[in-house]
Amino acid sequence: MDRRAVAVGDLERRIGHTFGDRKLLEQALTHASVGDGAKKTADNEVLEFIGDRVLGLLAAEALAERFPKAKEGELAPRLNALVSRETCARVARAAEMGPALRLSASSSKIGGRETDSILAGAAEALMAALYRDGGLETARRVFLDLWSGEFDKAGEGKPRDPKTALQEWAQAQGKPLPTYAVKDRKGPDHAPVFTVQVTVAGVDPVYAEGRSRQEAEKAAAKALLEREGAGV
């Protein structure tokens, strides 16, 4: 038995799931660099796409259970942290996925088994494969196990400022990004006061003042979040 086959078996034991569909597992572990042309091997790009959505659902569900009183604006940065490329790559390393991957000779030679983008994509693809092979409950069990050490780190994630929090809130609502416009500037040059309007599609705009445009934009973003019940 070759070393990769041993690594694949070890991975299954670590995650506690033996795949009924071996082709599905192989696809999840196969990077796009393998094969070319009409005979190109099925790679993990589609599973990566599906796995991103599976991860988003499982992470959102787990965060809602852990922080039942948190507002949406507080959960969004934690969710983003849990499903980020850096987090998925860390999870893949902890699960020792690298040796189990199928890469082209050139990708393997330049260290692809330790590349964040390749490892993160494989972690997402694996979650999709688990969902397809064993159902949502299997995917949930493995997610809670593999990502268990990431929840405290995600809990540390705070919005950088109210503008970031508003952007994440708007995205979570399926809305376009907020827009800001200076509506007034008064006072002397050495002590100006800016009035800024922030607009998010589908909700009434909010106005706020500040001693600089940036300060006024932050104040407006914070006011809109608080009005919508998603304060920072």
C-alpha positions as CSV (number, residue, x, y, z in Angstrom):
1,M,0.0,0.0,0.0
2,D,1.4,3.4,-1.0
3,R,1.9,6.2,1.5
4,R,-1.0,8.3,0.2
5,A,-3.4,5.4,0.6
6,V,-2.2,5.0,4.2
7,A,-2.7,8.8,4.7
8,V,-6.3,8.6,3.3
9,G,-7.1,5.7,5.7
10,D,-5.6,7.6,8.6
11,L,-7.7,10.7,7.6
12,E,-10.9,8.6,7.7
13,R,-10.1,7.3,11.1
14,R,-9.3,10.8,12.4
15,I,-12.7,12.2,11.2
16,G,-14.5,9.0,12.3
17,H,-16.2,8.3,9.0
18,T,-15.6,5.6,6.4
19,F,-16.8,6.7,3.0
20,G,-19.3,4.4,1.3
21,D,-18.6,6.3,-2.0
22,R,-14.8,6.1,-2.4
23,K,-14.9,8.2,-5.6
24,L,-16.5,11.0,-3.6
25,L,-13.6,11.0,-1.1
26,E,-11.0,10.8,-3.9
27,Q,-12.7,13.8,-5.7
28,A,-12.6,15.8,-2.4
29,L,-8.9,15.2,-2.1
30,T,-8.0,15.8,-5.7
31,H,-6.6,19.2,-6.6
32,A,-7.3,20.9,-9.9
33,S,-3.7,20.5,-11.0
34,V,-4.2,16.7,-11.5
35,G,-4.8,15.7,-15.1
36,D,-5.6,17.8,-18.1
37,G,-7.6,17.9,-21.3
38,A,-10.5,15.6,-22.1
39,K,-9.2,13.0,-19.7
40,K,-8.9,15.4,-16.8
41,T,-9.5,13.7,-13.4
42,A,-12.6,15.0,-11.5
43,D,-11.2,17.5,-9.0
44,N,-12.5,19.1,-5.9
45,E,-13.5,22.5,-7.2
46,V,-17.3,21.8,-7.3
47,L,-17.2,20.1,-3.9
48,E,-15.2,23.1,-2.6
49,F,-18.1,25.4,-3.8
50,I,-20.7,23.2,-2.1
51,G,-18.6,22.8,1.0
52,D,-18.3,26.5,1.5
53,R,-22.1,26.6,1.8
54,V,-22.2,23.6,4.1
55,L,-19.6,25.2,6.3
56,G,-21.5,28.5,6.4
57,L,-24.7,26.7,7.5
58,L,-23.0,24.6,10.2
59,A,-20.9,27.6,11.5
60,A,-24.0,29.8,11.7
61,E,-26.0,27.1,13.5
62,A,-23.2,26.5,16.0
63,L,-22.7,30.2,16.7
64,A,-26.4,30.8,17.3
65,E,-26.3,28.0,19.8
66,R,-23.2,29.3,21.6
67,F,-24.2,32.9,21.6
68,P,-28.1,32.9,21.8
69,K,-28.3,36.6,22.9
70,A,-25.8,37.9,20.3
71,K,-27.1,40.2,17.6
72,E,-26.5,39.5,14.0
73,G,-23.8,42.2,13.7
74,E,-21.9,40.4,16.5
75,L,-22.2,36.9,14.9
76,A,-21.2,38.0,11.4
77,P,-17.5,38.5,12.1
78,R,-17.3,35.3,14.1
79,L,-18.9,33.4,11.2
80,N,-16.4,35.0,8.7
81,A,-13.6,34.0,11.0
82,L,-14.7,30.3,11.2
83,V,-15.1,29.9,7.4
84,S,-12.1,32.0,6.4
85,R,-9.3,30.5,4.2
86,E,-6.8,30.8,7.1
87,T,-9.1,28.9,9.5
88,C,-9.9,26.2,7.0
89,A,-6.2,25.7,6.3
90,R,-5.4,25.4,10.0
91,V,-8.1,22.8,10.3
92,A,-6.8,20.9,7.3
93,R,-3.3,20.9,8.9
94,A,-4.5,19.7,12.2
95,A,-6.4,16.9,10.5
96,E,-3.1,16.1,8.6
97,M,-4.9,16.3,5.2
98,G,-1.8,17.3,3.3
99,P,-0.4,13.7,2.9
100,A,-3.8,12.5,1.7
101,L,-4.1,15.0,-1.1
102,R,-3.8,14.2,-4.8
103,L,-1.6,16.9,-6.5
104,S,0.2,17.1,-9.7
105,A,3.9,16.4,-9.4
106,S,4.8,20.0,-10.0
107,S,2.3,21.3,-7.3
108,S,3.6,18.7,-4.9
109,K,7.2,19.6,-5.6
110,I,6.7,23.3,-4.8
111,G,5.0,22.5,-1.5
112,G,1.4,22.5,-2.4
113,R,0.5,20.2,0.5
114,E,1.3,23.0,2.8
115,T,-0.3,25.9,0.8
116,D,-3.1,27.6,2.5
117,S,-5.3,27.9,-0.6
118,I,-5.0,24.2,-1.4
119,L,-5.5,23.0,2.1
120,A,-8.5,25.3,2.7
121,G,-10.1,24.2,-0.5
122,A,-9.6,20.6,0.4
123,A,-11.2,21.1,3.9
124,E,-14.2,22.7,2.2
125,A,-14.4,19.9,-0.3
126,L,-14.2,17.3,2.4
127,M,-17.2,18.9,4.2
128,A,-19.2,18.7,1.0
129,A,-18.2,15.0,0.5
130,L,-19.2,14.2,4.1
131,Y,-22.6,15.9,3.6
132,R,-23.2,13.9,0.4
133,D,-21.9,10.6,1.7
134,G,-23.3,10.7,5.2
135,G,-25.8,13.5,5.4
136,L,-26.0,16.7,7.3
137,E,-25.7,15.1,10.7
138,T,-22.3,13.4,9.7
139,A,-21.0,16.7,8.4
140,R,-22.2,18.5,11.6
141,R,-20.4,16.0,13.8
142,V,-17.1,16.3,11.9
143,F,-17.4,20.1,11.7
144,L,-17.9,20.4,15.5
145,D,-14.9,18.1,16.1
146,L,-12.4,19.6,13.6
147,W,-13.4,23.2,14.2
148,S,-13.7,22.9,18.0
149,G,-10.5,24.7,18.7
150,E,-11.5,27.6,16.4
151,F,-14.6,28.9,18.2
152,D,-12.6,30.7,21.0
153,K,-10.5,32.4,18.3
154,A,-13.6,33.4,16.4
155,G,-15.1,34.8,19.6
156,E,-12.1,37.1,19.8
157,G,-13.0,38.6,16.4
158,K,-14.5,42.0,16.8
159,P,-15.6,44.4,14.1
160,R,-12.8,46.9,13.3
161,D,-15.2,49.7,13.5
162,P,-19.0,50.4,13.0
163,K,-18.5,50.8,9.2
164,T,-17.1,47.2,9.0
165,A,-20.0,46.0,11.2
166,L,-22.5,47.7,9.0
167,Q,-21.0,46.2,5.8
168,E,-21.2,42.7,7.3
169,W,-24.7,43.3,8.4
170,A,-25.7,44.5,4.9
171,Q,-24.1,41.5,3.3
172,A,-25.8,39.1,5.7
173,Q,-29.1,40.7,4.7
174,G,-28.3,40.2,1.0
175,K,-28.1,43.9,0.4
176,P,-25.6,46.0,-1.5
177,L,-22.8,47.6,0.4
178,P,-23.6,50.8,2.3
179,T,-22.9,54.2,0.6
180,Y,-21.8,57.4,2.3
181,A,-22.3,61.0,1.2
182,V,-21.2,64.3,2.8
183,K,-24.3,66.4,3.1
184,D,-22.9,69.4,4.9
185,R,-19.7,70.9,6.2
186,K,-19.7,73.8,8.6
187,G,-17.4,75.6,11.0
188,P,-13.9,77.1,10.6
189,D,-11.2,75.2,8.7
190,H,-9.4,74.3,11.9
191,A,-12.5,72.9,13.5
192,P,-14.9,71.7,10.8
193,V,-18.1,69.7,11.4
194,F,-19.2,67.2,8.8
195,T,-22.7,65.8,8.3
196,V,-22.7,62.5,6.5
197,Q,-25.6,60.3,5.3
198,V,-25.3,56.6,5.2
199,T,-27.7,54.6,2.9
200,V,-28.4,50.9,2.8
201,A,-30.9,49.6,0.2
202,G,-34.3,49.0,1.7
203,V,-33.9,51.0,4.9
204,D,-34.2,54.7,5.7
205,P,-30.9,56.6,5.6
206,V,-29.3,57.9,8.7
207,Y,-27.4,61.2,9.3
208,A,-24.6,61.9,11.7
209,E,-22.0,64.5,12.5
210,G,-18.3,64.3,13.2
211,R,-15.2,66.4,13.3
212,S,-13.9,64.6,10.2
213,R,-15.6,62.8,7.4
214,Q,-14.4,59.5,8.7
215,E,-15.7,60.2,12.2
216,A,-19.1,61.2,10.8
217,E,-19.3,58.0,8.7
218,K,-18.5,55.9,11.7
219,A,-21.1,57.7,13.7
220,A,-23.7,57.3,11.0
221,A,-22.9,53.6,10.6
222,K,-23.2,53.0,14.3
223,A,-26.6,54.9,14.5
224,L,-28.0,52.8,11.6
225,L,-26.9,49.6,13.2
226,E,-28.5,50.6,16.6
227,R,-31.7,51.6,14.9
228,E,-31.9,48.3,13.1
229,G,-31.2,46.3,16.3
230,A,-27.8,45.2,15.3
231,G,-25.6,47.5,17.3
232,V,-21.9,47.0,17.7
